[in-house]
Amino acid sequence: MNASPNPYQILLVDDLALFRRSMQARLGALGVPLASMATVPEARTWIANQLPALILLDVVLPGVDGFTYCRELKADPRTRHIPIIMLTDLRTNAYERSLEAGADDYLPKRVDDAIMRIRVKLHLQLADLRARDGMQPPPALPAQILLATPSSLIQAQIPVQFAGTQHAFRVVDGAEDVACALQANDTLVIMDMALGIEGVQDALTALRMDPTTAHIPVLLLMEKEEAELLAGIEFMVDDVIWKPLKAQVNRARFMHLVELGLRSLPR
């Protein structure tokens, strides 16, 4: 069957019935239907008749494991463009093995619900924009990145983690400076929660309410202990990275956000 991706459908492949039910509730706020399969053979049958916009794939499955099925999906021209997020509680090289298998991203199963929704929304947005652009690469433009943090360490770390690119950085050290520093052609805004929740919330609101900057992706830098602060702002954020920053893990995440920003630039 010649099916096209459904922008309103997510496929979850996980053998634990309790987890499948919990994901319905965890992702419910996104308003995107979730189809759940327990095994790879079930997923293959489902995908033979329709294509989801995104696949959430457990690593540990009976029979065919998630890494093997991910490679299979990415080798098939019909499904290779569908974003895949690997899910697992494994702690040993899970992120690296997920990327090696061709996955677009990785999430621990027990991640905070807001983080789960934010990351799923990011990949749904990317999938939609890629389809709009005919699966062509994003514009080959240097990214314009605004970094807002009071930390001199992070001010030094972030550009280093983008090493080898032509991306240009501007830095401000106060939340109140973000609105004035924003430019309509910015590709990404990185905000440190160390600026204070009230300052971050005000800056996010100003950014999203201004039609000239509403399209710009926002990355938050946070401590894990601050996750509860996402309750009132998750709908204005495109990704969250935990501190301390880890270059090996974060580089691929940065690239997703830069792609989102480049594809979202006004035309």
N, C-alpha and C positions, 0 to 999 in steps of 0.2 A: 504494500500500500504506500502510495506517495504522500506522506503526511508532512505538514510543516509544523515548526515549533508553536506550541500554544503559549502565548505570553501570560496566561492566567492559570498555569498548571505547574506544580512541583511534583517530582517523583521522589519518594523516600524508599530506600531499600534497606531494611533492617529486620533481623529475625526475631527481635524481642517485641512481643505484642504490646507490653506496657510502654515501651519507648515510642512505638508508633502512635499510640493514643496520646501520649504526653506531647508529642510534636504537633499534633493538631491544635492543642491549646497554646503551646509556646509560640507558634507562628500565626495564630488566629488573627492577631491585630493587623497583619499585613493584608488580609482580605484576599489571599490567593489560595485556591483549592489545592489540597494535598492528596495525591494518590499514594497509597502505601503498599509495598510488596515485601514479602518475607524472605524471598530467595532470588538468586540471579536468574534461574529459569523462569520464574514468574515475571521478573522485570523484562526479560527478553520478549516474552509473549506480549506484554503490555506495550512495549516500545515498537513492536512490529506493526501495531495499529495506530499509534499516535506518538508524537514527540513532545516531551515537556520542555519548558523554558529553562529548567534547572534540575539537576539530580543531586540529592543528598544520599551519599553512599557509605554504608557501614563497612569497616575494614574486615571485621571478623564475621564471616557468614558461613553457613553449612555448605559443603561442597566447594563451589567456586568462591574464592575470597574477593574482597572489594578491590584490592590492588589489581588482580588479574582481570576483573570485569572492567575496571577503569581503562586499562590498556586496550581491551577489546573495543570499548566504546570510542576511544580516541583514534583507533586504527580504522574505524568504519566511516567512510565519507558522509554517510547519512546522519551520523550522530556526533562526529568529532567536534562540531562547533558548540555543542551543548555544554554549558559550564557544569563542572562536577566539584562538589565540596565533600571531601572525605570526613567521616565522623568516626571517632574511636575514643576509647579510654586507655588505649595503649600509650605508654610513656616513652618507649625506646624508638627514637628516630622516626616517629610517626609523620612529622611534618615533611622531613626530607624524603621519606619513602613515598609519600603522597605525591609530591611534585615529580619525583622520578617516574611514577606510574602515569604521569600526564594530567593529574588533577589540577584544577585551577586554584584550589584552596583547601584548607584543613581546619577543622574545629574540634576541640574536645567535646564529648557528649554532655559533660556537666558544666559547660560554659554558661555564664549568666544569660538569662532569657533575652535581655535587651541586646546583648552582643550578638546572639544568634540571629535575631531579627535584623539588626543593622547589616550584618555580613550577607545574609540572604538577599536583602533588598539591594545591596551593592551589586551583586552578581546578576540579579534580575534586570537592573538598570543597564548594566553593561551589555547583557544579551540583547535587550531591546534596541540599544543604540547600534550595536554591531549589525543587527538585522536591518535596521533603517539604512545603514551605510553599505548594504550589500556584502557584508563580511569583509570589506576592504580594511587595510590597516588604518589606524588613526592618523590625523595630520602629522606630518613630520616637522613639528615645530618645537623649539625649546620651550619647556614649561616655565611659566612665571609663578613662583611659589612664595606665598607670604607666610612667614613663621613668626608666631606670637608666643614668646616664652620669657620668663624672667631669669631662666637658667643659662648661665654662660656655657655650661657643659653641653646642654642640648643645642644651643646655638652653634656649637662646634661640631657636634655629632651628626646632626641631620644632613648638612651638606656633604660630609664625608661618606654617609651611607648612600648618597646619590653619585658617588665618584664615578667618573667615566662618562657622564652625561653633559649636555650643554645647558642644563636647567639653571635658571637664574633665581637667586634667593634675595628677598628683602626681609629684614628682621625688625620687629618691634618688641618691646619688653613689657607692655601694658595692654590690658584688654580694651581700655578706652581708646587706644591708638589704632585698633583694627579697622574700624569703620573709615577713618580718614586715610588709611594706607591702602585700602582695597582699590583695585582697578578692574574694570569690566573684562579685560582680557586675561585676568589671573586664571591659572589652571588649577590651583590647589591652595587651600588655607589650612595650615597646621596650627592648632591651638593647644597649649599646655594647660591642663586643669589647675596647675599651680597658680594660674592667674586669678583663681577664685571662681566659685560657681556662679555668683551673681554677675561678675564681669563677663564670664564666658557666655552665660545665657543672654545678657544684653547684646553682646557682639553677634551671637548667632541670630537673634531676632532681627537686628538691624540688617544683617547680611541677607536673610531670607525675605525680608519685607521689601527690599529694594530690587525692582525688576532688572536692574543692570548687573546685579551680583547674585541673584537668587540661584543661578545655575551652577555656581562654583562649589565643587566638592569640599567637604570639611573633614579633616582628620583630627581626632582628639587624642592627646597623650595623657594617660591616667595611671594612677596606682590601682592595683586590683581592689584594694580596700575602698576605693571611691566609686565602685560600680553602681551603688544605689543612687548616685547623683544623676544617672542617666534617665531616671524615671520621667523627668519633665522636659528632656531635650533630645531624646533618641530620634525623634522624627525629623530633627534638623541636622543630624550628623550622618556622615557616609561611612565612617569606619572609626575604630578605636584601637590603639596600640598601647600595650602595657609598658610601663616603665619598670626597671631600667631598659633602655632600648637595646635590641639585639639585631645587629646588622644582617646576619644570615637569614633570619626569619622575616625581617621587615622589608627587605629590598623588593621582594615580589609583591608585597602588599602596597608599597609605594607606587609600583608600576601600574597596578590596577587603578589606583586613584588618579594618577596622571593621565591614563588612557580615558577614564571617565571625564576628566576635566577637558581634555582636548576634543573629545567627541561632543561635549556639551557646549562648546564655544558658540556664541551666536553666529548665524550664517547670514 
